[in-house]
């Protein structure tokens, strides 16, 4: 059983060597409440052709077309055809978190270890 849904290119295209492009898919889909999706690389494209997926998180309320950022890490252009599988769409359960900032008392002080920055602690809240 596949872990994700295959995402294919809508049109033919070329990814120049050492560059990235945005690939149209023609797909728009809604997601169940409490989930999000992310785009993952196809292992064969990464291994055989040096193609990686950039970006990747798609919020549940996204209603537009899903587009895929593809990066070519090789020194030769990569050509693809309409219908070629470019990425996998993974749907995952979402847990919302809240971050609260705490400052150490007083001004920030520069010491031997550099500048003390804000420390954050995440509090998980169950919204599902």
FENDAGI-V806038 format. One record per residue. N is the residue number from 0. SS is DSSP state (alpha for helix, beta for strand, coil for the rest). NEAR is the number of other ideal C-beta (glycine too) atoms within 10 Angstrom. Layout:
N;SS;NEAR
N;SS;NEAR
//
This chain:
0;coil;2
1;coil;6
2;coil;8
3;coil;16
4;beta;13
5;beta;12
6;beta;21
7;beta;17
8;coil;20
9;coil;15
10;coil;12
11;coil;11
12;beta;18
13;beta;12
14;beta;22
15;coil;11
16;coil;13
17;coil;13
18;coil;13
19;beta;17
20;beta;17
21;beta;11
22;beta;22
23;beta;14
24;beta;18
25;beta;13
26;beta;14
27;coil;10
28;coil;13
29;coil;9
30;coil;17
31;coil;10
32;coil;10
33;coil;13
34;beta;13
35;beta;17
36;beta;22
37;beta;16
38;beta;23
39;beta;16
40;beta;19
41;coil;20
42;alpha;9
43;alpha;10
44;alpha;19
45;alpha;14
46;alpha;10
47;alpha;9
48;alpha;17
49;coil;17
50;beta;22
51;beta;16
52;beta;22
53;beta;13
54;coil;12
55;coil;15
56;beta;11
57;beta;19
58;coil;11
59;coil;14
60;coil;9
61;coil;15
62;coil;8
63;coil;7
64;coil;12
65;beta;18
66;beta;18
67;beta;22
68;beta;15
69;beta;25
70;beta;15
71;beta;20
72;coil;15
73;coil;12
74;coil;8
75;coil;12
76;coil;12
77;beta;19
78;beta;10
79;beta;21
80;coil;10
81;coil;12
82;coil;11
83;coil;15
84;beta;13
85;beta;22
86;beta;27
87;beta;19
88;beta;20
89;beta;15
90;beta;17
91;beta;12
92;beta;9
93;coil;17
94;coil;11
95;coil;10
96;beta;9
97;beta;9
98;beta;8
99;beta;9
100;beta;8
101;beta;8
102;coil;11
103;coil;11
104;coil;4
105;coil;6
106;coil;8
107;coil;11
108;coil;8
109;beta;9
110;beta;8
111;coil;4
112;coil;6
113;beta;7
114;beta;8
115;coil;13
116;coil;9
117;coil;9
118;beta;10
119;beta;9
120;beta;9
121;beta;9
122;beta;8
123;beta;9
124;coil;9
125;coil;7
126;coil;10
127;coil;9
//
